[in-house]
Amino acid sequence: MVSLEVIFLGTSAAMPTADRSLSSIVVNRNGTLLIFDAGEGMQYNFIRANLGFNKKTLLFITHLHSDHILGILGFLQTLSLQGRTLPIDIFGPKPLHDFIFENIKLLRINLTFQINIHKISDSKGILVEEKEYKILYCKSEHGPGVCSYAYCVVEKNRPGKFDIKKARTLEIPEGELYSLLQQGIDIVDKNRVIHSSEIVGQTRPGRKIGISGDTRPSENLCNFFKNCDLLIFESTFSSNELLKAKESYHSTAIETATLAKLASVHRLCLTHFSSRYKDLEVLLDEARSVFFPTELAFDLKTICVNYKN
């Protein structure tokens, strides 16, 4: 069973609060760390979450606003001080390359590992494709002149369930032949052809996690996040601040919940809260009035994303 969990390192909007740090989310897939945004000081909660300093790590930046990127340099320096040796791949809008390397030079940060920066320029596509999953991106709407992206972690389909009882009834030797059948390959055993479909059921869907970054809701994002097992979407304002949300290209809780409902997602988690809200139940109640399977993020909250079947 491949583990898949989300850890929130920071859940506040532009300004941190006493109990909420700036934006950063980790998707931990069986020990591979997929980090989305790096708000200032994010390495503190990264350490508290005990995620490890020398694991395969990829960093994805939604946009180049300070509350989403100022933690990159401190994070890289912390990893170096801990003796990291594995390279890190970083993905984001074009200016990200200059921001990182110019500041590394100015601050004289001595890295103990290689960083590879990948510039995103298209409106949507595949950023990373591994054997079992891929990372997709889609342009979001965070204002004129702001290049911003949403991301999805999408697992590929899994093999169907293996009917061990039937395999034993047919006296198929365990081991290599079981493996071939599981991979969808027909076998020959004792002068008989056994089709994989006789033993293995229909392929089963993998899991899908969507991460919005800062954005207005849109039809493009609704389609992009279709059928997510977990959607993490910004909810900076309540419905009373709709005009403010539109002016600053953010979303309200009701707008976020409406998008989640239209996208047929399984579960919604709100994050990126304005510091003006001392009681976030207001946002939760608004969202649940439209889409009940909604919850609030908080720093160091962990969500396990399980298979549907």
Secondary structure, DSSP 8 states (H G I E B T S, - for coil): ---EEEEEEE-BSSS--SS--BSEEEEEETTEEEEE---TTHHHHHHHTT--SSS-EEEE-S---HHHHTHHHHHHHHHHHTT--S-EEEEEETTHHHHHHHHHHHHT---SS-EEEEEE-SSEEEEEE-SSEEEEEEE-B--TT---EEEEEEE--B---B-HHHHHHTT--SSHHHHHHHTT--EEETTEEE-HHHHB---B---EEEE--S-B--HHHHHHTTT-SEEEEE--B-GGGHHHHHHHT--BHHHHHHHHHHTT-S-EEEE-B-TT-S-THHHHHHHHTT-SSEEE--TT-EEE-----
